[in-house]
Amino acid sequence: MNLGRFPRLHFAHLPTPFEPLTNLTNELGGPNLYIKRDDQTGLATGGNKTRKLEFLMADAVEQGADTIITQGATQSNHCRQTAAIATKLGMKCEVLLENRTGSQDPDFTQSGNVFLDQMFGAGIRHYRGGTDMDAAMAEVGEEVKSNGGTPYIIPGGGSNPIGALGYVNCAVELLNQAGEHGLRIDHVVHATGSAGTQAGLVTGLDGTSSGVPVLGIGVNAPKEAQEEKVYDLACRTANKLGTGIDIKRERVVANCDYVGDGYGVPTDGMVEAVTMLSRLEAILLDPVYTGKGMAGLIDLTRKGHFSKDENVVFIHTGGSAGLFGYRGAFTDTFAEVA
């Protein structure tokens, strides 16, 4: 796979660290748990969207864009990182935030990622949950054009075949790091939402004939819908690479048992997972993606889904800035400590 032929800006801190989760492994009694620290990609507190934006923003530059338009939920990590790189490149940025939870808590609507969007100078537009956000972005794009600008629209999560190339690259990077450690990877686990991360990982791991299975822990859609979304994007990403990679449908697996009441709505498992990682490993997860992803990994481990001697890698996709928007979810946890 020759990613060098695709336009790319280099602003991520790569390779990201690859570390054992020794204390968590001991706490759960196995398997051997490791973490790929894509929360440390370096852009605006880091996160997985940095990898995608290296390719997406290069495409925007090639197309002569001066205004970036994107969308996400209120506490969107993607919007925060997009706003950051846009301002670094001297571009305007319009972020469209959809309140999918309905919460009006000022911590949620004004702090965390929303505050950082403002720090990076983005124009912020708020929308009710259920809004057709693609149509809303198209409308903003027309507004930018009418004012003489050149817009470039990035889909939610940066999840299209261009953005997914970032996680094809991550798959190769991960295999190289495992090789340096003499480690056989038996499973890769991560939180799956807009599909780009999982699609890129599956495409990259299949393109290298590694045979490593990827399990996406869903944070939004039901299992069938999530898997179809990932499979479709993986196939389109493989087609863009043009290497003849044949993505098998059975290679795309999502477990959506840990969504709870909906996207961005806290669960007891998420609170436990975020607390465990912070106190056992001094690693901060986020309440929307990695918290639920790790909750799934912990629960599956307790249920014996993985063999004790297997090596399981969790991809930390970032987002800890979102914790500040969810203080209320951890009130009881802090009370227990006090």
Buried (B, 14 or more C-beta within 10 A) or exposed (E): BEBEEBBBBEBBEBBBEBBBBEBBBEBBEBBBBBBBBBBBBEBBBBBBBBBBBBBBBBBBBEEEBBBBBBBBBBBBBBBBBBBBBBBBBEBBBBBBBBBBBEBEEEBBBEBBBBEBBBEBEBBBBEBEBEBEBEEBBBEBBEBBEEEEBBBBBBBBBBBBBBBBBBBBBBBBBBBEBBEEEEBEBBBBBBBBBBBBBBBBBBBBBBBBEBEBBBBBBBBBBEBEEBBBBBBBBBBBBBBBBEEEBEBEEEBBBBBBBBBBEEBBBBBEBBBBBBBBBBEBBEBBBBBBBBBBBBBBBBBBBEEEBBEEEBBBBBBBBBBBBBBBBBBEBBEEBEEEEE
